[in-house]
Structure formats: C-alpha cells, structure tokens
Amino acid sequence: MNIRSHTVTKIETQAKSDTIQGGQIGVEGDGKEKSTADQQAALNAKVAAENKKLEEENKKIAEQNNKMNEENCTRAKINKNNVETAGRVNDREKLSASYQQDIDRYCK
C-alpha cells in the first residue's frame, strides 16, 4: 500500500504453467539475464575503471607531495643560509642543525 496515495498494487503470485518456478523448460533464464561470464566481465570492467580512477588520483596526490617537498627543501635551504649569514643569531648551531635535518628530509 502506498501511504501517500492510499493505493494498493497487486503482485502476481501465479507461476507459469511450464515449471514450478515459472520459467520455460530447457531454457536457463528468461533471455534478459546475463550469463555468469558476462556478469563477471562487466564486474571486471567496472573494477578496472575504478582502479584507473584511483591510480589517477594517487598520481595527482604524489605530484602534489613532490611539489610540497620541493618547496620545503627550498625553504629549508634558505632558512639555513639566513642563519649562517646573519650577524646576530642566538643558538646558531642549533638552528643550523635543525635546518640541515629539514634539508636531509625534504631534499632527496
């Protein structure tokens, strides 16, 4: 029963007379159903398309990560250079070592 329209749709429950299940004798399916191989091929194609999409997304993310690493490398080199060339810097060795660690991490 449809609650909005208050109508009832009847469902046919009688099977065809050829078999108990309502199909035709000696025929698998009603011609509209796909074989198992066709279903598997369609599923494989769908999975392949999804995998291709994910690979493209992963490639874009990897490119973004590489770009960020390059930027971080450049910044670390500039920071280390500024620390080494600046006149007054407290804890020069500590800062220089810290920036060298950043260079080692991002500049590969």
C-alpha positions as a printed NumPy array, in Angstrom:
array([[  0.   ,   0.   ,   0.   ],
       [  1.259,   3.424,  -0.938],
       [  0.873,   5.643,   2.123],
       [  0.634,   8.916,   0.195],
       [ -1.886,   7.91 ,  -2.421],
       [ -3.611,   5.181,  -0.405],
       [ -3.499,   2.829,  -3.373],
       [ -2.744,  -0.838,  -3.41 ],
       [ -0.788,  -2.561,  -6.163],
       [ -1.403,  -6.236,  -6.653],
       [  1.524,  -8.528,  -7.278],
       [  1.017, -11.578,  -9.444],
       [  1.964, -14.647,  -7.5  ],
       [  0.971, -17.313, -10.008],
       [  3.769, -19.191, -11.734],
       [  3.691, -20.049, -15.391],
       [  2.37 , -23.493, -16.045],
       [  5.578, -24.836, -17.686],
       [  7.529, -25.349, -14.461],
       [  7.234, -24.884, -10.763],
       [  9.466, -21.809, -10.859],
       [  7.612, -20.141, -13.702],
       [ 10.295, -20.422, -16.384],
       [ 10.416, -22.402, -19.574],
       [ 11.566, -25.984, -19.695],
       [ 15.091, -26.448, -21.043],
       [ 15.947, -22.702, -21.07 ],
       [ 18.099, -21.02 , -18.479],
       [ 16.779, -17.609, -17.505],
       [ 14.311, -15.565, -19.485],
       [ 16.783, -14.264, -22.076],
       [ 17.145, -10.962, -20.228],
       [ 19.535, -12.315, -17.618],
       [ 23.24 , -12.282, -18.367],
       [ 25.369, -15.362, -18.078],
       [ 27.802, -15.649, -15.198],
       [ 30.726, -14.983, -17.535],
       [ 29.054, -11.818, -18.851],
       [ 28.328, -10.643, -15.32 ],
       [ 31.937, -11.324, -14.301],
       [ 33.241,  -9.476, -17.372],
       [ 31.042,  -6.474, -16.574],
       [ 32.19 ,  -6.517, -12.963],
       [ 35.834,  -6.766, -14.051],
       [ 35.378,  -3.788, -16.372],
       [ 33.788,  -1.779, -13.569],
       [ 36.594,  -2.656, -11.136],
       [ 39.209,  -1.799, -13.778],
       [ 37.594,   1.603, -14.338],
       [ 37.547,   2.282, -10.588],
       [ 41.187,   1.201, -10.274],
       [ 42.18 ,   3.514, -13.124],
       [ 40.387,   6.396, -11.439],
       [ 42.135,   5.656,  -8.13 ],
       [ 45.517,   5.436,  -9.866],
       [ 44.946,   8.851, -11.443],
       [ 44.004,  10.311,  -8.065],
       [ 47.08 ,   8.737,  -6.459],
       [ 49.253,  10.155,  -9.219],
       [ 47.86 ,  13.651,  -8.609],
       [ 48.469,  13.289,  -4.868],
       [ 52.028,  12.086,  -5.491],
       [ 52.668,  15.106,  -7.727],
       [ 51.331,  17.42 ,  -5.021],
       [ 53.537,  15.735,  -2.422],
       [ 56.599,  16.091,  -4.65 ],
       [ 55.807,  19.767,  -5.179],
       [ 55.443,  20.311,  -1.426],
       [ 58.729,  18.508,  -0.762],
       [ 60.494,  20.727,  -3.314],
       [ 59.05 ,  23.843,  -1.675],
       [ 60.019,  22.612,   1.787],
       [ 63.522,  21.83 ,   0.538],
       [ 63.913,  25.319,  -0.889],
       [ 62.639,  26.927,   2.312],
       [ 64.961,  24.825,   4.484],
       [ 67.966,  25.8  ,   2.348],
       [ 67.016,  29.484,   2.513],
       [ 66.492,  29.3  ,   6.283],
       [ 69.842,  27.588,   6.825],
       [ 71.575,  30.138,   4.615],
       [ 69.944,  33.003,   6.535],
       [ 71.017,  31.545,   9.875],
       [ 74.604,  31.068,   8.714],
       [ 74.943,  34.524,   7.165],
       [ 73.026,  36.574,   9.732],
       [ 75.076,  38.722,  12.071],
       [ 73.253,  38.167,  15.335],
       [ 71.643,  34.811,  15.843],
       [ 71.185,  33.081,  19.165],
       [ 71.782,  29.327,  19.068],
       [ 73.197,  29.444,  15.545],
       [ 74.478,  25.849,  15.668],
       [ 71.179,  24.501,  16.97 ],
       [ 69.153,  26.277,  14.28 ],
       [ 71.612,  25.302,  11.579],
       [ 71.403,  21.644,  12.631],
       [ 67.616,  21.829,  12.638],
       [ 67.518,  23.247,   9.13 ],
       [ 70.06 ,  20.651,   7.985],
       [ 67.687,  17.943,   9.233],
       [ 64.907,  19.556,   7.183],
       [ 67.182,  19.612,   4.135],
       [ 68.026,  15.933,   4.641],
       [ 64.327,  15.102,   4.989],
       [ 62.922,  17.098,   2.049],
       [ 65.811,  17.305,  -0.456],
       [ 66.133,  13.886,  -1.984]])
